[in-house]
């Protein structure tokens, strides 16, 4: 073997040994460092740093030296690291802080001033130096870095950095000014500006200092001569954040008039108002767009949105009086007169029939209209089935339950493998349940319990369990028949008669197992009337008196939903959903409660979790 090969072999073996030794030293250094044994870690970091001067080794090594009060070595280490990379502003700043802590302010100031002097016509460099100063709490130098950067790069917008600086020093007025100055130059960044301001100010209540300041600053901007339109858009956004939808509506309509627009933003605000159950302002927005005229592009959508808002207000929130119901029906009739009854306006016609039957005591008119809808040419089979389903529901309301049963059976036969077919089968089972045919009703429910639609299946399971638990003993048949009759009265909106029958059951059979069912049905009946607080009262009584019974988790879920969807009290709803998860771990509502909690928190759902 030649001498040259031997030399190469020894060099290779030496390198391998050195690498292995360095790896071993690094493992020991990290072990002692992670266990806060810095006196033992420092020697190993010294060995590793001799081979690897990366920042990941430098930082813990420097920390160990300071902990050992080896300031002389720490100073040498800083100088060496700076010499390796003068562009690492963080390390240079650490050197300045080191001299401050060693009571040598002159050297510290020299380093800080050198950092500022390095700023050239490179915005990225200025921002890096600013961020280095800001991260160490050197706000005066951070501001000077921005000023130098702006001077050297006058055409570059440092507004976000200035806003960041003003936020850190607590000057929110100047922060807003920096954001809005940039927004005036670049209206296209409206959403990022809104997100930035919203993350740094509490704008959820119209009386808090942050909101009052933002409103004052924006009003000043809006009132300036030739003010950019984007400032008025910001003011609208501000009102929405605090749920001042009246102020938002006034501003968005004024902006639409000023710009002679087509009402698109007014329409969008109306839809936001519907989502927040502010129906008076929603209707105001939609009516404004309608009044712009049928030649405008959003006329038809505004018309449908107005009707949908009326429908939600009546059917979901039960928020109406006799005059409002009359106005609602008039709006629907005028829209159908203008648009015509057809496949296109099918949903509008269906909604009108539902309002007439269930909320305006116009049952016969609703039945006539539904029969006309079913005969409309051009409807899909599914649309016709939906109209038939509503017709059957109305016939139950009117007391013609066997005619309703025939229609439910027809839908069930025509759509055996569709959700609407399962829904019809369930409603037909309830017809037999109302009439005391409990065994036949049970046989239909057994089929549904295996259904693919989770919500249909849950309803079927609930009614099936109820029949199983309370029917079978001779002494129970009369009680069950009374209870089923009361249930039918609730479906027919004869709530007072239903409650009399429930009270009769409790008087005649004070210790009967139906006590929790009666409280639950009374709660559902109050929801039907839109008397949300009374409904909550019945559910609370059920939880107090029957916390271990089968309907306890149902009552708790209903309470959570009322707070979330009707009273719009998100925090109370979240508390109730959490309580359900904690107290009723086996509840069928558990998965749904988890989703609702995540939605209330604003967490993203995976595709499989979407409601």
Helices and strands as residue ranges (DSSP letters): H 3-34, H 38-51, H 55-67, H 71-84, H 89-101, H 105-117, H 123-135, H 139-152, H 159-169, H 172-185, G 187-189, H 190-200, H 209-222, H 229-241, H 245-259, H 264-275, H 279-291, H 299-315, H 322-339, H 346-359, H 363-374, H 381-398, H 401-414, H 419-434, H 438-448, H 454-470, H 474-491, H 495-508, H 515-529, H 532-545, H 552-561, I 562-566, H 570-583, H 590-601, G 607-609
